[in-house]
Amino acid sequence: MQIKNRIKELIYVKAKDLVPNPKNWRTHPDSQKDALKGVLAEIGYADALLARKTDDGKFMLIDGHLRAETTPDQDVPVLVVDLDEKEADKLLALLDPLSAMAGTDEELLRELTANLETQNEAVRNLVDSMLENNAEPLEDLENELKTPDEVAVPELFQILIVCDGEEEQKELFERFQQEGLNCKLLNL
């Protein structure tokens, strides 16, 4: 298969000069903003934003909206791609869900994060959340068997969807995850 290289160049631009994509469908909760600030403070920029040049000569973002918003006065690395508007829309729609499809090797994740040092509470919370969301079933069972003195029950709003079988359950779960929904598998 012949794959096109659509990257034209790497440039550095003041983040505030980049045009936010009006079709950007991603939202950024405060916890994500805080974690990004922590990573930028501890590591700095280690990844480029993604943009295309518009007909008026400006650079419209495809990926990196939060980074641009977080550091408006900084010269940021931008990969400029030669995509037309339809292609850029397709990439904008699919880039994050494609990344979200990746699985997790729980053992490697635990090894990777075991000695991770951070002074930033938001970054620590992110790492803890990653580990909680990928906890091994045995650890989940052990945690369930521990009886705390006081149990906090969060308010939850849920929908139960009855599937015809495991295959339909798997398909729906994957689709909902790709759409960015927080969902869990349940067998009754």
C-alpha positions, -999 to +999 in steps of 0.1 A: +000+000+000+013+034-010+007+060+018+009+097+011+029+120+033+006+150+039+030+169+061+044+199+043+065+215+070+072+221+107+068+258+116+068+278+149+039+302+153+025+322+183-003+300+195-028+330+196-022+334+158-036+299+151-073+298+141-093+275+163-113+251+141-150+260+145-159+224+140-138+211+169-161+188+187-138+181+217-144+197+250-118+201+278-127+197+315-108+216+341-090+184+352-076+180+317-066+216+315-048+214+349-030+181+339-019+197+306-005+227+324+013+203+348+029+183+319+039+215+300+054+229+332+074+197+340+083+186+304+074+214+280+063+210+244+073+175+231+046+172+204+035+194+175+001+209+169-016+201+136-029+227+112-037+234+076-032+267+057-065+283+047-072+303+015-065+335+034-030+324+045-039+316+081-033+284+099-064+266+111-060+240+139-069+204+134-054+191+166-039+209+196-067+234+205-061+230+243-023+234+240-028+266+219-054+279+243-031+272+273+000+289+259-013+317+237+018+339+238+043+310+232+058+301+198+045+265+194+055+238+170+030+232+143+030+205+116+014+220+085-005+195+064-017+198+028-053+188+035-084+204+020-113+213+042-131+179+038-099+160+045-092+182+076-128+176+088-123+138+085-091+139+104-106+162+131-135+138+135-113+106+136-080+114+152-089+113+188-113+083+185-086+064+166-062+070+195-089+060+220-092+026+203-057+016+216-057-011+243-037-011+275-010-035+286-018-031+323+015-046+335+036-023+313+014+007+324+021-001+360+058-005+354+059+027+334+041+048+361+056+031+392+086+055+393+070+084+376+078+115+396+056+146+396+050+175+420+018+185+402-014+173+418-033+173+385-007+151+368-007+127+398-045+125+396-042+117+359-018+089+365-039+075+394-070+077+371-052+058+344-043+030+369-078+029+384-094+027+349-071-002+340-070-021+373-067-058+370-099-078+378-083-095+409-074-061+424-109-049+418-123-079+436-099-074+465-109-037+468-146-047+467-141-072+496-126-045+518-153-029+539-146+008+547-160+024+578-181+048+557-192+043+522-196+073+499-221+067+471-218+091+442-248+103+424-248+084+390-271+087+360-270+056+340-287+038+310-289+001+308-290-013+272-300-049+268-280-066+241-289-098+221-254-112+228-218-107+236-209-096+201-235-068+201-224-057+236-188-055+224-198-035+192-218-010+212-192-007+239-165+001+213-187+025+195-196+044+227-160+046+237-151+060+203-177+086+208-161+096+240-187+082+264-177+069+298-191+034+297-185+000+315-194-035+305-219-053+327-232-089+325-262-098+346 
